[in-house]
Amino acid sequence: MTLRPALWFRAVLAGTAIFTAAASAQQALRPPSTPLVTHNPYFSIWSDADTLTSADTVHWTGHANALTSLLRIDDKLYRVMGRGPGEPLQQTARQVTALHTRYQFTGAGVAVTLTFFTPAFTDDLDLLSRPVTYLTWNVAATDGAAHKVEVLLDASPDLATSYPGQPVTANRARTQQTELVSVGSRDQSVLNRSGDDLRIDWGYFRIVVPRDEAATLATGRRLLRSFATGALPQEDDLSVPTGLEHDSDHIAVALDLGSVSQTAVSRHVLLTYNEDFAVQVFRQNLRPYWQRNGMTVGEMLDHAAADYATLEQRGVAFDATFQRNMTDAGGEQYAWLCTLAYRQAIAAHSLVAGPDGEPLTFEKENFSNGDMATVDLIYPAAPIWLLFNPKLLHAEVLPVLRYAAMTNRWHFPFAPHDLGRFPLANGQEYGGGEKTEENQMPVEESGNMLIVVDALARAEHDTTLAAQFWPQLSQWAEYLRTHGLDPENQLTTDDFAGHVAHNSNLSIKGIEGVAAYANLAKLLHHDAEAKRYGTEAHRMAGEWMKLAREGDHYKLAFNSEGTWSQKYNLVWDKLLHYDLFPASVAKDELAFYKGKINRYGLPLDSRRDYTKLDWELWTATLADDDATFHSIMDPIYTWINEGPTRVPLTDWYDTKTGKQSGFQARSVVGGVFIKALSKTKLP
């Protein structure tokens, strides 16, 4: 494999030209946090600042994951990323697309474009699971003169540790096509613990340079200072690592761009994290999907280096198509929300190879307790997979169904909540776990699973999954037939709001779950069951309308007068054509909501001013006209660009102040793609 410099350079120039043309259109847009490197819950780096030089880059949790980039221009030091030595170049533009984040800087007679590119193509699982982001510097003179330019990238050991002070080791190596520097924890305790506010501390973060780039690689202490005062050291630091020194065991790469004139010069590196084992499922450690056939890290990096040019061209085309399709679906403001949601939703998942090499996908409940394979996160995030590649939803649902079929483990008549706490999927830990029904979500999770499996059967044109786990689906459908219409005092996915008895929106989900089972029975030619459960679902829907009606709208709970709530679960009645509820139900609700919308969105219900981002979009998608959709969407757009909390998209925020109520960087933002999904035709 050899890299063709002319091809990748043309790809970079194409991307830069698009950036220059589009940057002015994004000047008024301000992401709450900017995605830089986005692969999985452990390898996820962001900038929470408006300018890339005003703060260090961070992990999605907000903890340090510092990448720093310096430029030496005509022997004077400048900075384009992170805090550190050097005068910051003026940032003149920032552009975020589905797959790229680009920054433009000017000063010292040059223009610099810094581009992060994560090739998150959902139609290629090998590529999607490949943990490589490309970082490119494109430099051109702006004053007609020639300038001597060098660039530096420095990486902190924080990128490979979970907490400050963990001892690390650093080294350099080479593959057939690349040279690289690595940093990792000294102890390498693989899959050593589970939890929420954690980073990875096994495996290695690497900066990888194609062999044909003029580069100097270094490991050791105070590399930023060394470059600032002359050059990176030629020798590695061989002292015993303690983890106590702030500047110990960094890794860095310096690239010599030579004399730069008006003709742009580009250099790039690969940023990667390799952990060998990604998750544990029922005591078996599983590898990332790209390793399922024994590919080595070196082979993967050589492929990634060789693929750069073609992937960049493909990425530019994907961004343009994505922008056009999302704009067609819901307008430019909706497209901006989808742009911010795309990489975040994907990076909240880990794609691994199962025991037989099959793809399995596990989401992490980021900042909502750290559970994995959580059914009431699979449900709201499902639209992104249904829209872009249903195979990934199949890979997410399959482990849950396998767990539910373990009769020696899961012995309840309803669906489980989760498989454990990330990255250890060894059995449900939420609520009563496998022991009791206390604080479970019986109607919630059973409805979720039935609806998702039905949507998946339609999207894949395949009922194999439903047929394989028909006993479990049948048990859950019967539970919903008995308990779904008027749920007891139990939790829903909105568990932060507490228990609600007789919850009308939860009842909708239960009724739709029964209808989903009826449709699956029809697809599998279980005609008697299809007729029985279909009839029952329609009967339950009729009863619901009598129980929930209150004047011009429908109540939060059947026994709660003077209340209201978003009936976001109705969206599946529309998308999956169950036709359980007359169109007037959604129409009346949407008309009622218009008087409840605050500056930054529509509250979840009458109890509080806070809302859920995913559910707002589901509610908005109930609208058949653009004006009603935008009455809910437009305040969300305002919130994105004005909200005071600077973190990766939160899905739980206050509609009056815009402040984060909780949660961030979660997979459920994949739910915003439901509007685009509604434009497709699920059979």
N, C-alpha and C positions, 0 to 999 in steps of 0.2 A: 504494500500500500504506500503510495506516495502522494503528498499534498501538492496540488497544482496551484502555485502562487497566483498566477494570472486569474484563475477562476475564482479563488476566494477573495481576491482583491476587488474584482468586479462586483461580487456579491455585497461586499462591504460598502462600496461606492453606491450601489443601488439602494441599500438601506439608509445610507446617509442622505441621499437625495430625497428619499421619501420623508425622512425626519425633518429636513429643512423645509420641505413644502408643507408639512402637517403641524410643525411645532407651534406656529402662530395660532392655529385653531385650538390648541390645548392650553394656551396661556392662562385662561380663566379657570382651568380645572386644577384642583388641588386634592390629590389623593390623601386620605387620612394617614396612610403609610404607603411607601413605595416598594413594590416587590423587586428584589435584585436576584436572589438565588432561591429557587422554589422547587423542591423535589419531594420531600416527605416531612413528617412532623419533627424530625431531628435535623434535617439539612434544609434550613429555611431562614434566609437572611434578608433583612429589610432595612430601609432608611425611614426613620420616623420624622425627619426634618424636611423642610422645604428646599434647602440647599444641601448638597451632598457633602460639603466641607464643614458644615456647622455642628455636626454631631457624628459620633462613631456609628457604624452600622451595628445592627442588633439581631439577635434571634427573635422569632415571633413572640416569645415570652417577654421580650424587653431586656433580657440579659445580654451582656456584651458578646458580640461575634464580630470583632473589629477587623475590617479590611481597610487598608490605607494605601492611597496611590499618590505618588509624588512625580513631578516632572522637573528635570533640569533643562532649562532653555538658555542657551548661551551662557552656561556656567552659573545661572541664578536659579534658586530653588523655588518651586511652586507646588501647590497641592490641589488635587481635584476630587479626592475622596477621603473622608475621615478627618480626625483631628491629629495634629502632629506638627512637625517642622514645615517651614515653607509658607510663603504668602499664598492665600487662596486665590486661584483664578476666578474671575467673575463668571458665575453661572448665568447663562442667558436663556436657557430653555431646558425643559424636561418633557419627555414624551413617554407615555405608557401605552403599550398595545397589548394584545392578548399574549404574545410571546416575548416581546422586547421591552426593555426599559433603556431609554437613551437620555443622556445629559449632554448639553453643549456648553462649552466654556470659551471665553476669549480673553486675551491679554498677552503681553510680551511679544506682540507681532504674530501670534498664531491663533487658530481656532482648533479646539479639541472636542471631539465627540467620543464619549465613553459609553459603550453599549454592553448591556447584559442581555444574553439571549439563552433562554431555556427552551429547548425543542420539545415542548409538552404536546406531542401529537398523539391524540387518544386512539387513533386507528392503527398504531404500531406499538404493541405492548413492550417489545424489546427496547425500543427507543424511549418510550415513556418511562420505563423503569431504569434506564441508564442514568446514573447520577452525575451528569455533566452539564454545567453552564459555561457558555463561552463569554469571555470578557475581552472586548476589543477597544483599542485606542486608535483613533483616526485623527491625524494631525496635518494641518496645512497652514502655510504662511498667509497672512492677510495684508502685509505691508509691502509686498513686492521684493522683500529681501529673503535671503536664505538663513536658516537658524539651525544650530546644532541642538538636537533634542534627544534626551534619554528619559525613559519612564521607569518607575518602580512600583511593584505591588508587594506589600507587606501583609502577612496574615498572623494574627494573634493566636496563641495556643488555646484561647477561649473557644475557638471553633471546634476543638476536639475534647473539651472537658465539660462537666456538668456544673462544677462550682469552682470558685477561685482557689488557687493554691494547690490544685491537683498536680503532682509531678508529671511531666511529659518528656518524651524523647522526640528528636527530630533527625531526619536523615535525607539523603538524596539518592536517586536511583535513575535508571534509564530503561526504556523499552526499545523495541526495534525502531520506532518512529518518533519517540519523545524523550525528553529529559524532565525530571520532576523532583520536587522537594515535598516531604511529608512531615506532619506532626500528629502525634497521638498520645494518649495517656500512657504512663509507664506501666500501669498494672493490667490493662486490657481485660477487665472483668466483663465478659460478654453477657448481655441480657441479665445484668446483675440486680436490677430492681425495677419496679413499676411506679408510675405516678403521673401527676399532671405537670407541675412546674419543674420539669427536668430537661436537661440536655443530654446528648449522647456522650459517653466517655469510654467507648471501645471503638476500634476502627481508626481510620486515619483521614485527616483532611489533607488534600494535595493540591499544589499548583503545578500544572503540567504545561510544558512548552514544546511545540513542534520542533523537530531537530533543525529545520531550515530557518528558524528565527535566531537572530543574533542575541544571545541571552547569557546572563550570569546568574547562577542560582546560589543561594546561601542559606545556612541555618545558623542559629545562635542568638546571642543577646545584642540588643541595641542596634539592630540592622538599619532602622530609620536614621539613627544618628550617623552610622557609618556612611550611608549613601549621601546624607546631607553634607558631610564634610569631605567627600571625595568619591568613594566607591564601596561596593559591598566587599566584605572580606573574602579573600581567596581560600582561607582555611576554615574548617568547621570548628565550632566550640566543642571541645572534648571533655569539659568538666562534668562532674557528676550532677545530674538534674535534681533539684530540690523542689521546684515549684514555688519557691518563696520569693524569687525576684520577679518584679513586674515585667521586666523586659526579657525574661529568659525564654529560650527555645522558640523564638519566632522563626518563620520561614519567609523567604523573599525571592523575588525574581526581578532583575533589571534588564530592560530591553533597549538596545541602541538603535534609534531610528535614523542616525546619521544626519546629513544635511537635509533639512526640510524646506522646500520652496512652495510655490503655489500648487504644485502637484501633490495631492495628499499622500501621506505615508501611513500604513496601517500595520499594527502588530496585535497579536491576540494570544491569550492563554486559555487553558481549560481549568475550571474549578471543579473539584470532585471530592466526594466523601465515600469511602469504601469500608463497610462494616462487617462483611462476611455473613453474619446472621442478623436479620432485621427484626423478626418477631418470633415468639414462641407460641405454638398452638397445641394445646393438650400435651404439654411436656416435650414436644418435638420442636427443635429450633429450625426455622425456615430461612432460606436465603432469598435475597432479592431476585426478582423474576429473570433478570438478564443473566443470572448465573446458573439457570436451571440445567443447562447442558454442559456444565463444567468450564465455561469460559473463564479465563484468568483475568485479573485486574489489568495486567499488561496488555493482553489482547483487546480488552474492552477499550482501553485508552487509545490504542493504535487505530481501532475502528473509528472512535470518536474524532481523533485528529484528522483522519482522512476524509471524514464525512462533513467537515465544517462548511465547505463552500456550498455543497448541494443542500445541506440543511438550512443554511442561511437564506438561500434563494427560496426554498420551500417555505421558510418561516415568514418571509416578507409577503409571499403570496397568501399564506394562511391569514395573516393579520388583515390584509385588505378584504378578503372574503368574509372573515369574521365581522369586521366593522360594517360591511355592507349588509350582511344578513341580520345582524342584531338591530341595525338602524331600520331596516325594512320591517322587522317584527314589532318594534316598539318606539322608534324614534331615536334621535341622537343622545338624549339624556339616558334612556334605557341602555343604549349601547355602551355608554361610559360606565354604568353600573356593572354590566356584564364583563367589560374589560377588566375591571378591578376584581371581579369575583372569579374569573377563570383560573388563573394560576393559584390563587389562594385555595380554592376548593380542591383542586387536584393535589396540592402539596399537603393537605391535611390527611392524606391517605398514604399507606405503604402498600406497594404492589409486590407480592412475593410469589414464589413457586410452591405449590402444595406438595404433599407427599408423593404424588405421581406426576409432578411437573406442571400441573394445572394452575392457571392464574387464580390467585386469591387476593382480594383487596380488603384492607382494614383501615377504617377511619379512626382517628383519635379524637376524643371529646376535649379539644383544646380549651383550657380554662373553664371547664364546666364539670370536671372531676376526673378527667383522664381516662375514662372507660374507652374500650375499643369494640368495634362491631356493634355499636349501639343502634338498636333497631329504630328508635325515634330520632336518629340522625341519618340513617340510611334513607328513611322515608322523605324528609325534606330535601336531601341532596340528590335524590333520584333523577330529577329533570336533567341535570348536566350529563349524566351517563345515558339516559334515554335519548337525548338529543345527539350526542357526539359518538357514543359507542356503547350500546346496551350490554356488550360482553363484559364491561367493567362493573355494571350493576349485578350481572349474574355472578361475577367473581366475589362480590360483596355479600350477596344474599346466601350463597352456597354454604359458607361456614356456619351461619346461624341455623340453617335448616339441618345441617349435619348434627349440630349440638342438640337441637330439639328432638332429633330422632334417637338420641342416646337415652333410652328409657331408664337406664340405671343411674343417670345423672339428672335429666330434666323430666320430672314426673308431674308437672302441672298441666291442666287442660288448656292453657293459653300460651302464647309465644313468649320467649325470653326477652329480657331487656338488653343484655350485652353478653360478651364472652369473657370479660375480665378487664383488667386495667393495663393500658398500653405500657410496654409491648408484650405483656404476658397474657395470652388468651387461654386461660386454663379453667374457665367456668365463670358464670355470672357472679359479680360481686355487689351489684346495686341492690338496695332494698333488702329483702329477705334472702337474696341469693338463691341457692338451691334448697334452702331449708324451710322457709315459710312463705306464705302469701303476703306477709306484711310489706307495705310500701312497694308493691309490684305495680305494673301498669297493664293489667289484663286486656281491657278493651283496646287501649292505645296500641299496644304492640301487636296484638292479633289482627286488628284492622290494618295496621301498617303493612304487615307481612303479606296479607291476602291481596291488598291493592297493588303492592309492588310486584308480586309474583304474576298477577294478572297483566299489569302493564308490560312486564318483561316478556311474557308469553306472546303478547301482540307485537312488541317491537322486534323480537327475535324470530317471529313466525315459527315458534318451537315450543312445544308443551312438555318437553322431556323433564325439565325441572319439576313442574307441577306433578307429573305422573310419578316421579321417583319419590316425592315426599307427600303423596296424596293422603296418607293416614294423618299426618300432622295438620295439613291444611283442612281436612275434614273436621278434625277435633276443634280447631280454632273457629271454623265457621259455625259449628254447633254452639260453641261458647257464646259467640256473638249473637246468634239467633235467640239465645236465652237471656243474655245479659246486655246486649248492645243497645237496645232502644232506650232504656232508662238506666244509665250506669249508676252504680252505687258510689259511695264516697271514696273515690280513688284518684290517683295521680294521672296526669296527662303529660305529653311532651313538654308542656309549659309548667313543669313541676316547681319552678321558682315562684309561681303564683300560689302554690299550695293546693290541697285537696279541694275538689268541687264536686258535690253530689248532683246528679241529674243534669250534667253538663250537656248542653244542646249541641255544641260543636263536636264534642266527643261522640255523641250519639250519631251524628251524621257519618262519622268515620266507621262506627260499628255497622251501620246500615249499608254503607258502601262496601264494607268487607264482606257482608253476606252476598251482595250483588256480584262482587269480584269472584267469589267462590262459585256462584251460579254460572258465570261466564266461563270459568275454567272447566267446570263440569260439562258445559256444552261443547267446548273445544275437545274434550277428552271422550265425548260421546256417552257420558253418564246422563242420559236424558231425563231420567226420573228425578235425580238430584238437581239437575239444572232447573227443571220446572218448579220443584218444591221450593228451592231457595230463592229463585227469581220471584216467585209469587210472594214469598215471605218478605223479601226486601221491599217490594212495593207496598205491602201492607204496613210495614214498619214506617216507611216514609210518610204515608198518610197519617199515621198516628202522631208522628213527630210534628207535623204542621199544627195539629190541634194542641199539643202540649207546649210548643215553643212560642206560639203567636202572642204578641202583645201590641195591639194597636197597629202602628205602621211598620213594625219590625218584629224581630224574633229575639227572645231573651237569651241571656248568658246561661241561665239554668232554668229548668222547667218550673221550679218552685220559687224563683227570685223575681219579684215584681220590680219594675223600674230599672232593669238592667239591659245590657246589650253586649255583644262580642262579635269579633270578626268570625265569620263562618267560612274560613279559608278552606276547610275540607271539602266544601261543595265543588271545588275546582275539578275533582276527579269525576264527578257526575257529568260534567261538561266534556272533559277530555276523553274519557273512556266510554262515553255514550250510554251510561246506565239509564239515564232518563227517569230517575226516581222522583225528582222534585220538579215541579213546574217552573218555568223560567221566571215567573213572577217572584219566587223566593229570593233569588239573587238580585233581581231588579229592585225589589223593595229594600233589601239590605243595603245595596249600594247607594240608593237615594237617601237612606237614613244616615249612612256614614258621612255624607258630604257635610253635614252639620257638626261633625266630631273631629274633623281634620285640624291638626295644629300646624305650626310653622314647619316642623320637621317630619311630619308624618301622621298616620292614623293610629291612635292607641290600640293596644291589643283588645281591651275591653273596658267596661265602665269602672273598673276598680282602681286603675292607676293611669298615669300619663305615659308610661313606657310602652314600647312596642317590640315586635320581632320583625326584622327586615325580610326574612324569607316569607313569612305569612302575609306581610303587606303586599308583596308581589303576587302571591296566590290570590288574595282578595281582589287586587286590581285586575287580574286576568279573568275574573268572572264577568267583567264588563264587555259588552258587545260593541261599544263605540269608543273611539279614541279619546274623546273629551273626558269621559268618566275614568278611563284608565289613567290619563295624565293627571287627573285631580288627586290621585294617590301617588303616582310616580314622581311628579314634579317636586313635591316637598322632600322626597327622599334624595333627589338630585341636589337640592339646596343643602340638605344635611351633610351629604358626602363632602361637599366643598367648603362648608362653614363649620361643621361640628368641632368642638374644642378638644376632643380626645384623639390623640395621634397614635393610633395602633392599627394593625391590619384590621380590615373591616370587622366591626362588632355587629352581631345580629340582634343585640338587645340594648336599646338606648331610649333615652327620654325624648319624647316628641316635642317638648317645649324648650328644654335647655340644650338638647343635642348631646348631652353627656352620656358616656357609656354607663350602662347599668351593670354589665358583666359580659363575659364571653368575648373572645376575639380569635381571629384567624381560624374560624371553624369551617368545617366542610359544608355546613348547611347553606352557605351562600350559593352553593350550586343550585339551590332551589329557585334563584332569581331567573334561571333559564326557562322557567315554566311558561312565560309569555311566548318565547320563541318556540317552545315545544308545542304550544297550542296552535301554532301556524302549520304544523305538520299533521299528517293524517295517521293516527294510530288506528289500526283496524278494529 
